[in-house]
Amino acid sequence: MDYGDALKTLRITRDGGVVTVTFTRPDEMNRFDEPQEAEFVEALKFLRRADDGVRVIILAAEGKAFSAGGDVGTVLAMASDFAARKRAVDMGLALMSELLSFPIPIVTAIQGAAMGLGANVAFATDVVVAWRGARLADPHVRIGVVAGDGGAVVWPLSAGILRAKRYLLTGDPITAEDGYAFGLVTDLVDSPEDVLPRARVLADKIAALPPLAVQGTKRALNRLLGQRAGEVLELSLQLEAMTMATDDVVEATTAFLEKRPGVYKGQ
């Protein structure tokens, strides 16, 4: 199981029944731009088809950030590009649908900041190990767009509706320690270096259990996730695309890039 040189944004390795998928662009903070989204979806599809004893996936990242989420410059460019907005909706739907129905348990290792789609991908997995000081947020509203990349699904399910509203409506960051208290993080460690070893211990523990029992349990839980996603995911992505075409998103992204407060008209 090796893509070799075909992969540009991530790496897939295997040790026994545990496969590790690692984001490999630390200089770009492992952002979820179009190439990374596409490769991640294809990697999940590839692993879904694997029938050779893969028991658990570890999702990890190189560098100081787990993932900075989407690229603000790309969002600005989408304001005048309908085709790009449509691709973004289609890709977002494909990514979250694949992740929320994925049959193999995923243990995520958050060693640094997880923002926007980066955070939502982590929260859509099964076990989240994080360095207690890591910053977590879904700041979509701060750049003028609806929290459509799974945030409206995974935050309420894990943190509850009021906390989801509090943090999705403001885009405020929390620490992983707060995330643990809220139910978004399952396991805390004291340093970034401790994250991957703890994730490996948990992955090995799951991999050693009867696989049919583990997979059946995840299948039942996926049904619950799928029902919630069916209620809101596509709507939130469509609303996100609509806001990408507004004057407010141009002002918000420009203000972000220029490090100044935005002035909004609501149109």
C-alpha positions in Angstrom: 0.0 0.0 0.0 2.1 2.9 -1.3 1.3 5.8 -3.5 5.0 6.4 -3.9 5.7 9.8 -5.6 2.2 10.3 -6.7 1.2 12.1 -3.5 2.0 15.7 -3.1 0.3 16.7 0.2 0.3 13.6 2.3 2.1 10.3 3.0 0.6 6.9 3.7 2.6 4.3 5.7 1.7 1.0 7.3 2.9 -0.9 10.4 0.9 -4.1 10.9 -2.8 -3.4 11.0 -2.3 0.4 11.5 -2.0 2.8 8.6 -0.8 6.3 9.2 -1.9 9.2 6.9 0.3 12.2 7.4 -0.1 15.7 6.0 3.3 16.7 4.7 3.3 20.4 3.9 4.4 22.1 7.2 5.6 25.2 5.3 2.0 25.7 4.2 0.6 24.8 7.6 -1.0 21.7 5.9 -3.8 23.9 4.7 -6.8 22.3 3.1 -6.6 23.8 -0.4 -7.9 22.0 -3.4 -4.9 19.6 -3.9 -5.0 18.5 -0.3 -8.7 18.0 -0.2 -8.6 15.9 -3.4 -5.7 13.8 -2.2 -7.3 13.2 1.2 -10.6 12.1 -0.3 -8.8 9.7 -2.7 -6.7 8.3 0.2 -9.8 7.6 2.2 -11.4 5.9 -0.8 -8.3 3.8 -1.3 -8.2 2.8 2.3 -11.9 2.0 2.4 -11.3 -0.5 -0.4 -8.3 -2.1 1.4 -9.2 -5.7 2.4 -5.8 -6.8 3.7 -6.1 -6.5 7.4 -6.1 -2.7 7.9 -7.7 -2.2 11.4 -7.1 1.5 12.3 -6.0 4.7 10.6 -3.9 7.4 12.4 -4.3 10.9 11.0 -1.3 13.0 11.7 0.6 16.0 10.4 4.2 17.3 10.1 5.3 20.7 11.5 3.9 23.0 14.1 0.3 23.0 12.8 -2.1 20.1 12.3 -3.9 22.2 9.6 -4.6 25.8 9.1 -7.8 25.0 7.3 -8.7 26.7 4.0 -6.7 29.3 2.1 -8.0 32.9 2.6 -6.7 34.0 -0.8 -8.6 31.2 -2.5 -11.8 32.3 -0.8 -11.3 35.8 -2.0 -10.8 34.6 -5.6 -14.0 32.6 -5.4 -16.1 35.7 -5.0 -16.0 36.2 -8.7 -15.7 32.6 -9.9 -18.9 30.6 -9.9 -17.2 27.4 -11.1 -14.7 27.6 -8.3 -17.5 28.0 -5.7 -19.3 25.0 -7.2 -16.1 22.9 -7.0 -15.7 23.9 -3.4 -19.2 22.8 -2.5 -18.8 19.5 -4.3 -15.4 18.8 -2.8 -16.6 19.7 0.7 -19.6 17.4 0.4 -17.4 14.6 -0.9 -14.8 15.0 1.8 -17.2 15.1 4.8 -19.5 12.4 3.3 -16.5 10.1 2.9 -15.2 10.8 6.4 -18.5 10.5 8.2 -19.2 7.1 6.6 -15.7 5.8 6.7 -15.8 2.2 8.0 -12.3 2.0 9.7 -11.7 3.7 13.0 -9.5 6.9 12.7 -7.4 8.2 15.6 -6.4 11.8 15.0 -3.1 13.3 16.4 -3.3 17.1 16.8 0.1 18.4 17.7 -0.6 22.0 16.8 -3.3 24.4 15.6 -6.3 22.9 13.9 -8.4 25.6 12.2 -11.5 25.6 10.0 -11.8 22.5 7.9 -8.7 21.2 9.6 -10.5 21.2 13.0 -13.7 19.8 11.4 -11.9 16.9 9.8 -10.4 16.0 13.2 -13.7 16.2 15.0 -15.3 14.0 12.4 -13.0 11.1 13.3 -13.3 8.6 16.2 -10.6 9.4 18.7 -8.9 12.8 19.0 -5.5 13.0 20.8 -4.3 16.6 21.2 -1.5 18.6 22.8 -3.3 20.5 25.6 -2.0 23.8 24.3 -3.1 23.4 20.6 -5.5 26.0 19.3 -8.8 24.8 17.8 -11.3 27.0 15.9 -13.8 27.2 13.0 -13.4 30.9 12.0 -15.4 30.8 8.8 -17.6 33.7 9.9 -14.5 35.9 10.4 -13.8 35.8 6.7 -17.5 36.4 5.8 -18.6 32.8 5.0 -21.1 30.4 6.6 -19.5 27.6 8.6 -20.3 25.0 6.0 -17.3 22.6 5.9 -18.8 20.2 8.4 -18.7 22.6 11.4 -22.5 22.7 11.7 -22.4 18.9 11.9 -19.5 18.0 14.1 -19.5 20.8 16.7 -23.1 20.4 17.9 -22.7 16.6 18.0 -19.7 16.7 20.3 -19.9 20.0 22.1 -23.6 20.6 22.3 -25.7 23.1 20.4 -25.1 26.1 22.7 -21.3 25.8 22.7 -21.5 25.1 18.9 -23.4 28.4 18.4 -21.1 30.3 20.8 -17.9 29.3 18.9 -19.2 29.0 15.3 -21.0 32.4 15.5 -17.8 34.2 16.8 -15.0 32.1 15.3 -13.2 32.4 18.6 -10.4 29.8 19.2 -10.2 27.4 22.1 -7.4 25.4 23.5 -7.4 21.6 23.2 -7.8 21.6 27.0 -11.1 23.5 26.5 -11.9 21.1 23.7 -11.4 18.2 26.1 -13.8 19.8 28.6 -16.4 20.4 25.7 -16.2 16.9 24.3 -14.3 17.7 21.1 -11.1 16.1 22.2 -10.9 12.6 23.8 -7.3 12.4 25.1 -4.9 15.2 26.2 -1.1 15.1 26.3 1.4 17.5 27.8 3.6 18.2 24.7 3.4 18.1 20.9 5.9 15.3 20.9 3.7 13.1 23.0 0.7 13.3 20.6 1.7 10.7 18.0 3.0 8.1 20.5 -0.3 8.3 22.5 -2.3 8.0 19.2 -0.3 4.9 18.3 -1.0 3.3 21.7 -4.7 3.9 21.2 -4.6 2.7 17.6 -2.8 -0.5 18.6 -5.4 -1.1 21.4 -8.2 -0.8 18.9 -6.4 -2.9 16.3 -5.9 -5.7 18.8 -9.7 -6.1 19.4 -12.0 -8.3 17.4 -12.3 -6.5 14.1 -15.9 -7.4 13.3 -17.1 -6.0 16.7 -15.1 -2.8 16.2 -16.3 -2.3 12.6 -19.9 -3.1 13.5 -19.9 -0.6 16.3 -18.4 2.1 14.1 -21.0 1.3 11.4 -23.8 1.9 13.9 -22.3 5.1 15.0 -21.8 6.2 11.4 -25.5 5.8 10.9 -26.1 8.4 13.6 -23.5 10.8 12.1 -25.0 10.2 8.6 -28.5 11.2 9.8 -27.3 14.4 11.4 -25.2 15.2 8.3 -28.2 14.6 6.0 -30.1 17.2 7.9 -27.6 20.0 7.6 -24.4 19.4 5.7 -25.5 20.1 2.1 -27.5 23.2 3.3 -24.6 24.6 5.2 -22.3 24.1 2.1 -24.8 25.8 -0.2 -25.1 28.7 2.2 -21.3 28.9 2.4 -21.1 29.1 -1.4 -23.7 31.9 -1.4 -21.8 34.0 1.0 -18.6 33.5 -1.0 -20.2 35.7 -3.7 -21.0 38.6 -1.5 -19.4 42.0 -0.9 -18.9 41.1 2.7 -16.6 38.2 1.9 -14.4 40.4 -0.2 -14.2 43.0 2.6 -13.7 40.3 5.3 -10.9 38.5 3.5 -9.2 41.7 2.4 -9.4 43.0 5.9 -7.9 39.8 7.2 -5.0 39.9 4.8 -4.4 43.6 5.5 -4.7 43.0 9.3 -7.4 45.6 9.9 -11.0 45.6 11.1 -13.6 45.0 8.4 -16.6 47.3 7.6 -19.7 45.3 6.5 -22.9 46.1 4.7 -24.6 42.8 4.9 -24.7 42.2 1.2 
